[in-house]
Amino acid sequence: MSELSHVVCPSCGATNRVPQNRLTQQPTCGKCKQTLLPGVPVDLTDQSFPKFIGNNDLPVVVDFWAEWCGPCKQMAPAYTEAASQLQSRAIFAKLNTEVAQSVAGQYAIRSIPTMIIFHEGREVARQSGAMSPSQIVNWVNSQIT
């Protein structure tokens, strides 16, 4: 039997156990039947952030951004492309710092865009500034071995 990974459903928030050998096979949520690893960034809020970061066994890459931020808007398509490329290796999420000010303050976000990789609920790497899709993919791969 394959080892199980816990994956939080981006649609309903339920924590699912997925055999690791099925992570590349578009697993669905046992509760709401939605795709667990959609290959696009998941929007997080102050309320959903702790469970999503703490209950996923896969690394979670969070883009801290704001609507008024030009570089954030410029990087958004690159971030989405990187999410698609790394779909079964990491989960990509976005957190609007203007809306989720509590989480942004907790992680001392001083410049945006800032990406943070979380694993098992802890910050493992941080990068500020806009990046291309290949730069994001290379940075994430270098951090999550």
C-alpha positions as CSV (number, residue, x, y, z in Angstrom):
1,M,0.0,0.0,0.0
2,S,1.2,3.5,-0.9
3,E,1.9,6.1,1.8
4,L,-0.9,8.5,2.3
5,S,-0.7,12.3,1.9
6,H,-3.2,14.7,3.6
7,V,-4.6,17.2,1.1
8,V,-7.0,20.0,2.1
9,C,-9.8,20.4,-0.5
10,P,-9.6,24.0,-1.9
11,S,-13.4,24.0,-2.4
12,C,-14.9,22.7,0.9
13,G,-11.9,22.6,3.3
14,A,-12.2,18.9,4.1
15,T,-8.9,17.1,4.7
16,N,-8.5,14.1,2.4
17,R,-6.1,11.1,2.6
18,V,-4.6,10.5,-0.9
19,P,-2.2,7.7,-1.7
20,Q,1.0,9.3,-2.9
21,N,1.0,7.3,-6.1
22,R,-2.4,8.9,-7.0
23,L,-1.4,12.5,-6.6
24,T,-0.7,12.7,-10.3
25,Q,-4.1,11.2,-11.2
26,Q,-6.3,14.2,-10.5
27,P,-7.7,13.0,-7.1
28,T,-11.0,14.4,-6.0
29,C,-12.4,15.3,-2.6
30,G,-14.3,12.5,-0.8
31,K,-16.8,15.1,0.5
32,C,-17.6,17.5,-2.3
33,K,-16.1,15.6,-5.3
34,Q,-14.1,18.6,-6.5
35,T,-10.5,18.3,-7.8
36,L,-8.0,18.4,-4.9
37,L,-5.1,19.6,-7.0
38,P,-6.6,21.9,-9.5
39,G,-3.3,23.2,-11.0
40,V,-4.3,26.8,-10.4
41,P,-3.7,29.0,-7.3
42,V,-6.2,28.7,-4.5
43,D,-7.5,31.9,-2.9
44,L,-7.0,31.9,0.9
45,T,-8.4,34.1,3.6
46,D,-7.5,34.8,7.2
47,Q,-10.0,32.1,8.1
48,S,-8.9,29.4,5.7
49,F,-5.1,30.0,5.8
50,P,-4.3,28.1,9.1
51,K,-6.0,24.9,8.1
52,F,-4.8,25.0,4.5
53,I,-1.2,25.6,5.6
54,G,-1.2,23.2,8.6
55,N,-3.1,20.2,7.2
56,N,-1.5,19.8,3.8
57,D,1.3,17.3,3.6
58,L,2.4,18.7,0.2
59,P,4.4,22.0,0.3
60,V,2.1,25.0,-0.1
61,V,3.5,28.0,-2.0
62,V,1.7,31.2,-1.0
63,D,1.8,34.4,-3.1
64,F,1.2,37.4,-0.9
65,W,-0.2,40.1,-3.2
66,A,-2.5,43.2,-3.4
67,E,-4.9,44.4,-6.0
68,W,-3.1,47.8,-6.4
69,C,0.4,46.2,-6.9
70,G,1.6,46.4,-10.5
71,P,4.3,43.7,-10.1
72,C,1.8,41.4,-8.5
73,K,-0.6,41.7,-11.4
74,Q,2.4,41.2,-13.8
75,M,3.4,38.0,-12.0
76,A,-0.1,36.5,-11.7
77,P,0.0,34.7,-15.1
78,A,3.5,33.4,-14.4
79,Y,2.4,32.1,-10.9
80,T,-0.6,30.3,-12.5
81,E,1.6,28.7,-15.1
82,A,4.1,27.5,-12.4
83,A,1.1,26.1,-10.4
84,S,0.1,24.1,-13.4
85,Q,3.7,22.8,-14.0
86,L,4.1,21.7,-10.3
87,Q,0.5,20.5,-9.8
88,S,1.3,17.2,-8.0
89,R,4.5,18.4,-6.2
90,A,3.2,21.5,-4.5
91,I,0.0,23.4,-3.9
92,F,-0.1,27.0,-5.0
93,A,-2.3,29.6,-3.1
94,K,-2.8,33.4,-3.1
95,L,-3.5,35.6,-0.2
96,N,-4.6,39.2,-0.7
97,T,-2.7,41.2,1.9
98,E,-5.3,44.0,1.9
99,V,-8.1,41.6,2.7
100,A,-6.2,39.1,5.0
101,Q,-4.3,41.7,7.0
102,S,-4.0,39.5,10.0
103,V,-2.0,36.7,8.2
104,A,0.0,39.3,6.3
105,G,1.0,40.9,9.6
106,Q,1.7,37.5,11.3
107,Y,4.3,36.8,8.5
108,A,5.7,40.3,8.5
109,I,5.0,40.9,4.8
110,R,6.7,44.2,4.0
111,S,7.0,44.0,0.2
112,I,4.8,42.4,-2.4
113,P,4.7,40.2,-4.2
114,T,6.3,37.8,-1.7
115,M,6.1,34.1,-2.0
116,I,6.5,31.8,1.0
117,I,6.8,28.0,0.9
118,F,5.2,26.3,3.9
119,H,5.7,22.6,4.7
120,E,4.0,20.9,7.6
121,G,2.7,24.3,8.8
122,R,6.1,26.0,8.9
123,E,7.7,28.5,6.7
124,V,10.7,26.9,4.9
125,A,11.6,29.6,2.2
126,R,10.7,33.1,1.2
127,Q,11.3,35.1,-2.0
128,S,10.2,38.7,-2.7
129,G,9.8,40.3,-6.1
130,A,8.1,39.3,-9.4
131,M,9.5,36.2,-11.2
132,S,8.9,34.4,-14.5
133,P,7.3,31.0,-14.6
134,S,10.6,29.2,-15.0
135,Q,12.2,31.2,-12.1
136,I,9.2,30.3,-9.9
137,V,9.4,26.6,-10.8
138,N,13.2,26.5,-10.3
139,W,13.0,28.3,-7.0
140,V,10.2,26.0,-5.7
141,N,12.0,22.8,-6.9
142,S,15.3,24.0,-5.2
143,Q,13.4,24.3,-1.9
144,I,11.2,21.2,-1.8
145,T,13.7,18.5,-2.9
